[in-house]
Amino acid sequence: MHRLERPLRPTNGTDDEEAPARASRGIQSVEVGGQLLKALARAGTALPLKDLARAAGMTPAKAHPYLVSFGKIGLIEQDPVSGHYGLGPLALQLGLIGLQQVDPVRLSVAELPALAQAVGCTVSAAVWGPVGPIIVHVEHGPTPVHVAMRHGTPASLRHTGTGKIFAAFAPAAAVAEALAREGEADALRDAAFRRELEAIRHERLSRVRDELLPGISAMAVPVFDGFGRLALAIAAIGPSALLDLGADSAQAVTLKDTAQRLSQRLGARGD
């Protein structure tokens, strides 16, 4: 009697090598249809079929079946009057749940170590607290800076890069009240300060040179949430000789890129 033997596994490693490929394989039709959802998110408004299809890089005939299926599950909804397609109730629910699950402080803290190395100086994150801007995390960079800045330190709305971001983008009533507590009740009536805040809103960058401490400069950028509200401010602080405050400097661009990336993760639109 011949003994039955188990078939040998291939010795060329094919099964093991292909396993990761099989595990990472997606469904192409879902990815293709997802371009329509991305196009609507970028547009920020309902679109007619031809415009939506063009924005997604496909023909109307190809886009329509995807829109029908998305409509059945609530991701897409068609206006009965105009016929335009917009995001449906399920998409809105998913967006709101996503926003509720995201912690802006946690996300920013994770970014700060790499940011400190990239800009070559100390960086921080701050949020609006009970009495104004409060620094919630500090990450020291390769260049030491001798400034009393630690977790829980308040940031002056008038004289710090972080504070000026909040002065420019936080609700005006809250800013006025916090300025009064700082002894700066007339700050918003100062024409020069108002012009500075307008420039910050335009550039989305605040800059401070030797304002609180000689030889120390800072710049800060805003991070917004999905509702367009200021979520937090990220700042870089260092010796004035080593911090290039130019709006297009490598350090400023790195700071802005980090803020934009965090804003997008919080649901803010790219613009």
C-alpha positions as CSV (number, residue, x, y, z in Angstrom):
1,M,0.0,0.0,0.0
2,H,1.3,3.3,-0.9
3,R,1.3,6.0,1.8
4,L,-0.7,9.1,1.0
5,E,1.4,12.1,1.3
6,R,0.4,15.7,1.9
7,P,1.2,17.9,-1.1
8,L,4.3,19.9,-0.6
9,R,3.9,23.7,-0.3
10,P,5.5,25.7,-3.1
11,T,9.2,26.3,-2.3
12,N,9.3,29.6,-4.2
13,G,7.6,31.6,-1.5
14,T,4.7,32.5,-3.7
15,D,1.9,32.1,-1.1
16,D,3.7,34.1,1.6
17,E,4.9,36.8,-0.8
18,E,1.4,37.3,-2.3
19,A,-0.4,37.4,1.1
20,P,0.4,41.1,1.8
21,A,-0.7,42.0,-1.7
22,R,-4.0,40.2,-1.3
23,A,-4.5,41.8,2.1
24,S,-4.0,45.3,0.8
25,R,-6.1,44.9,-2.4
26,G,-9.1,47.2,-2.4
27,I,-12.2,47.4,-4.5
28,Q,-11.5,49.6,-7.5
29,S,-15.1,50.6,-8.1
30,V,-15.3,52.0,-4.6
31,E,-12.1,54.0,-5.2
32,V,-13.4,55.3,-8.5
33,G,-16.8,56.3,-7.1
34,G,-15.0,57.9,-4.2
35,Q,-13.6,60.6,-6.6
36,L,-17.2,61.9,-6.9
37,L,-17.4,62.3,-3.1
38,K,-14.0,64.1,-3.0
39,A,-15.1,66.4,-5.8
40,L,-18.2,67.4,-3.9
41,A,-16.2,68.0,-0.8
42,R,-13.8,70.2,-2.7
43,A,-16.6,72.1,-4.3
44,G,-18.4,72.8,-1.1
45,T,-21.7,73.0,-2.9
46,A,-24.1,70.9,-5.0
47,L,-23.2,70.5,-8.6
48,P,-24.9,69.4,-11.8
49,L,-24.0,66.0,-13.2
50,K,-21.7,67.2,-16.0
51,D,-19.7,69.5,-13.7
52,L,-19.5,66.9,-10.9
53,A,-18.3,64.2,-13.4
54,R,-15.8,66.6,-14.9
55,A,-14.4,67.5,-11.4
56,A,-14.1,63.7,-10.7
57,G,-12.3,63.0,-14.0
58,M,-15.0,60.9,-15.6
59,T,-17.9,61.1,-18.1
60,P,-21.5,61.8,-16.9
61,A,-22.5,58.3,-18.2
62,K,-19.9,56.7,-16.0
63,A,-20.6,58.9,-13.0
64,H,-24.4,58.5,-13.0
65,P,-24.6,54.8,-11.7
66,Y,-22.3,55.6,-8.8
67,L,-24.5,58.6,-7.9
68,V,-27.6,56.4,-8.0
69,S,-26.0,53.9,-5.6
70,F,-24.6,56.6,-3.3
71,G,-28.1,58.1,-3.2
72,K,-29.6,54.8,-2.1
73,I,-27.4,54.7,1.0
74,G,-27.6,58.4,1.8
75,L,-24.1,59.5,0.8
76,I,-25.4,61.6,-2.1
77,E,-28.7,63.5,-2.5
78,Q,-30.2,65.0,-5.7
79,D,-32.1,68.3,-5.4
80,P,-35.6,67.6,-6.9
81,V,-35.8,71.1,-8.4
82,S,-32.4,71.8,-9.8
83,G,-31.3,68.2,-10.3
84,H,-27.9,69.1,-8.7
85,Y,-26.1,66.5,-6.6
86,G,-24.9,67.3,-3.1
87,L,-23.8,65.4,0.0
88,G,-26.6,63.3,1.6
89,P,-27.6,62.8,5.2
90,L,-25.3,59.9,5.8
91,A,-22.3,61.9,4.6
92,L,-23.3,64.7,7.0
93,Q,-23.7,62.3,9.9
94,L,-20.3,60.7,9.2
95,G,-18.7,64.2,9.1
96,L,-20.1,65.3,12.4
97,I,-19.2,62.1,14.1
98,G,-15.6,62.4,12.7
99,L,-15.3,65.9,14.0
100,Q,-16.5,64.8,17.5
101,Q,-13.9,62.0,17.6
102,V,-10.9,64.2,16.7
103,D,-8.9,65.8,19.5
104,P,-7.0,68.8,18.1
105,V,-4.6,69.0,21.1
106,R,-3.6,65.3,20.7
107,L,-3.1,65.7,17.0
108,S,-0.9,68.8,17.4
109,V,1.2,67.3,20.2
110,A,2.0,64.4,17.9
111,E,3.3,66.9,15.2
112,L,5.4,69.1,17.5
113,P,8.6,67.0,17.9
114,A,9.1,66.8,14.1
115,L,8.2,70.4,13.7
116,A,10.7,71.5,16.3
117,Q,13.5,69.7,14.5
118,A,12.3,71.1,11.1
119,V,12.3,74.8,12.2
120,G,15.2,74.4,14.5
121,C,13.7,76.0,17.6
122,T,11.2,75.5,20.4
123,V,7.6,75.1,19.3
124,S,4.3,75.2,21.2
125,A,0.6,74.6,20.9
126,A,-2.0,76.8,22.7
127,V,-5.8,76.8,23.0
128,W,-8.3,79.3,24.3
129,G,-8.7,78.8,28.0
130,P,-11.1,80.3,30.6
131,V,-9.2,83.7,30.6
132,G,-7.5,83.7,27.2
133,P,-4.8,81.8,25.3
134,I,-3.1,79.0,27.3
135,I,0.0,77.1,26.2
136,V,-0.9,73.4,26.5
137,H,2.3,71.8,25.1
138,V,5.9,72.9,24.6
139,E,8.5,70.9,22.5
140,H,12.1,72.1,22.8
141,G,14.1,72.2,19.7
142,P,17.8,71.9,19.0
143,T,18.5,75.5,19.8
144,P,17.9,76.3,23.5
145,V,15.8,79.4,24.3
146,H,15.7,80.8,27.8
147,V,12.1,81.8,28.1
148,A,9.7,81.0,30.9
149,M,7.3,79.0,28.7
150,R,5.7,75.8,29.9
151,H,2.4,74.0,30.0
152,G,-0.3,76.2,31.4
153,T,1.5,79.5,30.7
154,P,-0.9,82.2,29.5
155,A,0.0,84.0,26.3
156,S,-0.4,87.8,26.0
157,L,-2.9,88.7,23.3
158,R,-1.1,91.9,22.6
159,H,2.6,91.0,22.8
160,T,3.1,87.3,21.8
161,G,2.8,85.6,18.5
162,T,0.5,83.0,19.9
163,G,-1.7,85.6,21.5
164,K,-2.0,87.7,18.4
165,I,-3.3,84.7,16.5
166,F,-6.2,84.4,19.0
167,A,-6.7,88.2,18.9
168,A,-7.1,88.0,15.1
169,F,-9.3,84.9,14.8
170,A,-11.1,84.3,18.2
171,P,-14.6,85.8,18.7
172,A,-14.2,89.6,19.1
173,A,-16.2,89.8,22.4
174,A,-14.0,87.2,24.1
175,V,-10.9,88.9,22.8
176,A,-12.0,92.3,24.2
177,E,-12.8,90.8,27.5
178,A,-9.4,89.0,27.8
179,L,-7.6,92.1,26.7
180,A,-9.3,94.1,29.5
181,R,-8.1,91.5,32.0
182,E,-4.6,92.0,30.7
183,G,-4.9,95.7,31.3
184,E,-5.1,96.3,27.5
185,A,-8.8,97.5,27.4
186,D,-8.0,100.1,24.7
187,A,-6.0,97.7,22.4
188,L,-8.7,97.2,19.8
189,R,-9.0,101.0,19.4
190,D,-5.3,101.2,18.6
191,A,-5.2,101.7,14.8
192,A,-1.7,100.1,14.5
193,F,-2.8,97.0,16.4
194,R,-6.0,96.7,14.3
195,R,-3.8,96.9,11.1
196,E,-1.5,94.3,12.5
197,L,-4.5,91.9,13.2
198,E,-5.8,92.5,9.6
199,A,-2.4,91.5,8.3
200,I,-2.4,88.4,10.4
201,R,-5.8,87.4,9.1
202,H,-4.6,87.9,5.5
203,E,-1.3,86.0,5.9
204,R,-2.4,83.6,8.6
205,L,0.9,84.3,10.3
206,S,1.8,86.4,13.3
207,R,5.3,87.6,13.9
208,V,7.0,89.1,17.0
209,R,10.5,90.4,17.1
210,D,12.2,91.4,20.4
211,E,8.8,92.5,21.8
212,L,8.7,90.9,25.2
213,L,12.4,89.9,25.5
214,P,15.4,91.4,23.7
215,G,16.9,88.9,21.3
216,I,13.9,86.6,21.2
217,S,11.4,86.4,18.3
218,A,8.4,84.2,17.5
219,M,5.9,83.5,14.9
220,A,2.6,81.6,15.1
221,V,-0.1,80.2,12.8
222,P,-3.8,79.3,13.3
223,V,-5.3,75.8,13.1
224,F,-9.0,75.7,12.2
225,D,-11.7,73.0,12.8
226,G,-14.3,71.8,10.4
227,F,-16.7,74.6,11.3
228,G,-14.1,77.3,10.5
229,R,-13.4,78.1,14.1
230,L,-9.9,78.6,15.5
231,A,-9.0,75.4,17.3
232,L,-5.5,76.2,18.4
233,A,-2.4,78.1,17.6
234,I,1.1,76.7,16.9
235,A,4.1,78.9,17.5
236,A,7.9,78.8,17.0
237,I,10.1,80.8,19.3
238,G,13.9,81.2,19.3
239,P,16.8,83.6,19.1
240,S,16.1,86.5,16.8
241,A,19.2,85.7,14.8
242,L,18.1,82.2,14.1
243,L,14.4,82.7,13.4
244,D,13.6,84.1,9.9
245,L,10.3,86.0,10.2
246,G,9.8,86.4,6.5
247,A,6.4,85.3,5.4
248,D,8.0,83.0,2.7
249,S,10.9,81.8,4.8
250,A,11.5,78.1,5.1
251,Q,10.6,78.2,8.8
252,A,7.4,80.1,8.1
253,V,6.4,77.8,5.3
254,T,7.0,74.7,7.4
255,L,4.9,76.2,10.2
256,K,2.1,77.0,7.8
257,D,2.2,73.5,6.2
258,T,1.9,71.9,9.6
259,A,-1.1,74.1,10.5
260,Q,-2.8,73.4,7.2
261,R,-2.3,69.6,7.6
262,L,-3.8,69.7,11.1
263,S,-6.7,71.9,9.9
264,Q,-7.5,69.4,7.2
265,R,-7.4,66.5,9.7
266,L,-9.9,68.5,11.8
267,G,-12.2,68.8,8.9
268,A,-11.3,72.3,7.6
269,R,-11.4,72.8,3.9
270,G,-8.2,73.2,2.0
271,D,-8.7,76.9,1.3
